[in-house]
């Protein structure tokens, strides 16, 4: 291990030398350009020296870094072969403890497996990383993520199978296999894996994975039961608070959910899932400015590892601020603009006064909180009584609660307001036939167009 430390010291010194040489080269070029600006030959010569010097410094340092990397790789293989540990696993653990994340997780752990293909600890860390990353991709719900998700599922399964062959008693591999099955929609099989995991570990935290599986299959009450049993068996801390707060949010217990999520946040302020849930909770309750605060923090903490993702989060925070400040102003202006046809049309096109209620209603439908969705769409209908989309979505939320007659009445209002819009006719036919699964699917795609 002392040899490895010495190598890393050399690497640090080389990186510092590279920065110094680049800076010095540009200073020489810049100063030369200023001093000899009158004489173009000297000016160009000095600038050329600066540029060439910086290129040389960069290439030299890159070559030295590549050589050093090869030396460390060889050293890691030799240590692993002699049973003296895995350098890259130790690097990963040290950086994780220090920063809470590892920038090049997959690269570091793959190098660990290159040193020792049967390193159970490296396989375990890699499997957990893929499980977390796939969960995040699924939550984001971006179409571009679908191909990445499929590829990572295949990779994660290979890692898990190898891990189970090498260490069948490690519950982490069983847990990740269950998570993979949940992502594929095979929830019953996933819960079988989590029950198997319960026999491999002494703690009750496998119930948290069970709760997530129940939530993913739409059975939120069973999820709450699992979490209550976990609490009785001693589950506590930020992990439990996060899962319990998330489950309570899904059943509409806003106040209790906020309490548990804020407890989790007090303990782990930088955790992305805690921040995401707090954003979702406050957005769902219409507290856009509070949600914007957490979105900004999420952007700030993400920026160190993923700059582009951080930029997207920052844009989300700005949008939430706009909603928080814009909705009350828009509603106040509506009292005047609704009476003037041209201003009314412009207002509805740019920032409708029911933006908050309508958006939250759609979000609650996606989550399966149909009672909350109904309340939001009723408010939307009160603000703009002649908005056909609000009446059609109110009809959908009523139909999903089994209130068929009331739903058909709202559908008829939407059809009267926009008789040429075929969507409302189709919705009425689907509610009449009782084909609600098809309604959810079609409305889920339609939501983005409204």
N, C-alpha and C positions, 0 to 999 in steps of 0.2 A: 504493500500500500504506500510506503514512503516514496517509491519510484514514481507512482501515479501522481502523487502530490507535486513532486518536482516537475513532472511533465506539464502539469496544469499551470504551475508558476511560469515556466518557460513560455507557454502559450499566451498567458496574460501579458508578459513583457513584450512579446512579438506584436500583439495587438496594439499595445500602447505605442510601440515604435512606428507601426504603420500609420497611426493617426498623427503622430508628430511629424513624420516625413511628408505626409500629404499636406498638412497645414503649412510646413516650412516651404514646400515647393510652390504652393499657391501664393504665399507671401513674397517669395523671390520674384515670381512672375508678375504679381501686382505692383510691387515696388519698382521693378525694372520698367514696367510700362509707364509709371508716373515719372520717374527720374529721367528716362531717356525718350520720353514721348516726342521730344522735338526731333530726335534722330530715329526715324522709323526702323532702321536696321537693328540698332541696339534694343529698341523696344520689343520688336518681334522676336529677337534672339532670346531675351530674358524671359518672355512669356512662354516660348517654346521649351526652354529649360524647365520652367515651372510645371508645364503640362507633362513633359516626358518624365520628370522626376516623380510626379504623383502617380503616373501609370506604372513606372518601375516599382515604386513602393507598394502599390496595390498588388501587382503580379507576384512580387517577391514574398509578400506576406501571405498571399493565397497559397503559393507553393509550399511555404513553410508550414502553414496550417494544415494542408493536405498531408504532408509528411508526418506531422505530429499526430494527426488523426489515425494514420496507418499504424504508427508506433503504439498508440493507446489501444487500438483494436487488437494488435498482436499481444500486448501485455494482458488485456482482458481475457483473451482466449487461453493464454498460459495459466493465468490464475484460476480460471474456471476448470481447466483440465486437471489441475492439481488440487482441486477441492478447497481453494482458498477464497471462494466467494465470487460474486459477479460485480465488477466495477460499475457497470451501467445501472444495475438495480439499485446499488447504493447511491449513485448520483440522482436517480429518479426520486428515491425516498427522501434524500436530503433537501432537494429543491421543492418537493411537495410540502414538507414540513415548514420550510422557510417562507415560501410564497403563496401556498395554497393551490398552486397549479404548476404544471410543467409545460413550457411553450411547445416543445417538439416531443410530445408524449410517445406517439407511434414510432418515430425515428429512434428515440433513445431505447425503447423497449425492444424494438426489432434488432438493434445492435446488441442488446443483452441476450437475445435469443440466438444471434449469430455466434456469440461467444459460447453459449451453452444452449442448444436447441431444446433441452429437457429441463430448463430452469422453471420450476413450478411457480415460483413467486412472480417472475416476469410474465408468464402466461396468465396468471391470476390478475395482475394489474392491467394487462392488455384487454382481457375479457371484460373487466369492470369498466374500463375506459369506453370500449365499444358499446356496452349496454347504456351508459350515460349519454353518449353522443347520439345513439340511435333514438333514445327517448326524446332528446332535444329536437332532433330532426322531425320526429313525428308530431311533437307539440307545435312546432313552427308551421307545419302544414303547407309548406311551399312546394309547388309542383316539381321544381328543379331538384328537390331533395329526394324524389322517389327513386331515381336510379342509384344515387349514393346510398340510400337506405337498403336497397336490395343487395348491393355489393357488400356493405358492412354486415348485413345479416349473414351472408354466406361466410364471410371471414370469421365473424364471431362464433358461428357454429363449429367451424373447423378448430378454432382455438379451444372451445369448450370440450369437444370430443377428445382432443389430445390431452387436455387437462384432466378429464375424467379417467382416461386410461392411466395417466401417471399418478394421480392422487384422487381416487374415487371418494375419499372421505372429506374432501374440501367442499364445504357447502357453497362457496362462491361460484363454482362452476355450475352447480345445480341451479342456483339462483339466476345466473345469467342465461342459462338455457330456458328457464321459465319466462324471463323477460323477452327473449327472442320469440317464444311461442305467443306471448301476449301481443307483441308487435305484429305478428302474422295474423292475429285475430283468433287464434286457437286457445281461447281463455280457459276452457275446461282442462285441457292438457297442461296448460301453464300452472294452474292451481294444484295439479297432481305433483308437479315438480317442487312447488313451494312446500307442500305437505311432506314430501320426501326430505326436503331441506330441514324441516323441523326436527327430524330424527338425527341430524348431523351436527346440530348446534344447540348449546344450552340456553341461549337467550330467546326472547319472544319476538325478535325483530323480523322474523320471517312473516309474521302476520301483517306487517306493513306492506310487503309485496303482495300478499293475498288481497289486502284492501284495495291496492292499486288495480289488481286484476278485476275485482268486482266492479270498481268504478268504470274501467274500460269497457266492461260488458253491459254497463248501464244500471247495475244493481247497487245503488248508492247506500241503501239501508244495510245491506250485508257488509259493505265496506266499513260503515260506522260500527257495526257489531264486532268485526275483527279488531278494529282499533281499540275499542273499549276493553276487549279481552286482553289485548297486548298491554294496555295500561294497568289492568288488574294484576298481570304477571310481571310487572316491574319496568315496562318500557317507559323511558323518560328522555329528557334532553331535547336538543334542537331538532334531531331527526324525527322523533315522535311528534313534536309540536308542528313540524312542517307537514307531515302526512295527515295528522288529525285536522289541522287548519284547512288543508286542501279539501279533505272529504266533507267537512262542515260547510265549506263554501259551495260545494256541488249540490248540497241539499237545501241551500238557501239560508243557512244560519249565519247571517252576515256578522253579527256582533261577536259571537263565539269564535268564528273563523278568524276574525281580525285579532282577537286576543291571543290565540295560539300562534298565528303567523308572526305577530310582533314579538312574542317571546322567542321564537326561533331566530328572528332578525337581530334581537338584542345580543344573542350568543354568536351568531355567524353572519356578520353584516355583508360580507362579500359573496355569499353563496348565491349563484345565479338563479337557482330554482326558487329560493325564498323570495328574492326580488321579483321574479316573474309572477309568482302567486300574489304578492302584495299589489303589483300593478293590476293584475286581472281582477282582484277583489275590489279595489278602490274604483277601477273603471266601471265594473259592473254595478256599483252603487252610485255612480254618477259623480264621484269625488275625483274629478279629472286632474286638478292641481296637485293633490296628494299623490295620485298615480304618477304624475309627471316627475315629481321629486324622486320617486323610486326608479323610474325609467332613466333619469339622468345618472343616478348612482350606478345603475346597471351598466350604462354606457361607459362611465368612468372606470369601473373595475374591469370591464371586458377589454378596454383599450390597450392594456399592457400586453395581452396575449393575442388578441384578434382585432386589429385596427378597423377593418372594413365592417365587421359585425358591430363594433362600437359605434361607428358612424350611423348605421341603420337604427340602432337603439336611441341615439341622440335625436335623429329625425322623428322617431316615435314620441320622444319626450316633448319635442317642439309641437307636434300635432296635438298632444294631450293638453298642453298649455293653451293652444289656440282654441280647443274645445271648451276648456274651463273658463276662459275669458270671453270667448266669442258667443257661446250659447245664451247667456243672460242678455248680452247686448243685442243679439239677433232677435230674441223674443220681445225685447222692449221696442225695437224698431218695427217689428211686425204689426204693432197696433196702428202704425201710420201707413206702412207700405202696402198692407193688404187691401187698402181702399183705392189705391192708384194702380190700374192694370199694368202699366209698363214697369213700375217699381216692384210690384208683386212678382211679376215674371222673373225679373232680375234677381230678386231676393231668394226665390225658390231655387233658382239655378245655381247660385253661388254658395249661400250658407243658410239653408232652411231653418226656421225657428224650432223645428222638432228634431234637429240633427241628433241631439243627445238621446231622446226617448226612442227614436227609430233605430239608431245604432245599437243601443242597449237591448232593445227588444229582439233584434236579430241575434245578438250574442247569446241571450238567454235561450232562444230556440235551439241554437247549436249545442248548448250545454245540456239541454233537456229540462230546463227550469221553465215549464210552460205557464205556471201561475204568474211568475215574475214577468214573463214575456207579455202575457195578457195585460198586466197593469201598465207596462210601458207603452203598448200599442193603443190602449185606451186614452192615455195622456196625449199621444201623438194625434189621435183622432179629435181630441178636444181642441188642440192648438190649431190644426188644419183639418176642419171637418170634411173638406172635399178632396182629400188626398186618397185616391183609390188604393195605393200600395199599403197604406196603414190599415185600411179596412180588410184587405185580403190577408195580411199577416196576422191581424187580430182573429180573423176566421180560422187561420191555420192553428194558432195557439189554442183556440177554443176547441177545435176538432181534436187536437192531440190530447185534450183533457176529457174527451168523450161527450162534449156539449155540442152535439151534431146540429140541432135545430138553430141554436144561437149562431153557430158557425155559418150555416147556410144563409141566415139573414144578413150577416156581414158581407158574405160573398155577393149577394144580390145588390147591396149598396155599392160595392166596388164595380160590379158590372154596369150599373146605372151611370156611375161617374165616368167610366171608360168602356163604352160598349164595343169598341173596336179592338180592345186588347184581349187577345185569345187566352192569355195566361189565366185570367180570372174565370173564364168558362171552363178551362181544363181543371182548375182547382175545385170548382163546384162539382164537376163530374166525379172527381176522385174522392171528395168528402162524401158524396152520395153513395158511391160504390163501397166506401170503407177501406179503400186501398191506401192506407196512411203511410206505409213504408215507402211507396213510390212517391208520395207527396214530399216526404222529408228529403229524399234523394234529389228530386227535381228542384225543390225550393233551396236546398243547400247550394246547388250550382247557380240558381237564379239570384241568390242573395247578392252576389258580387256585381250583378248588372244593375240592380235597382239604385 
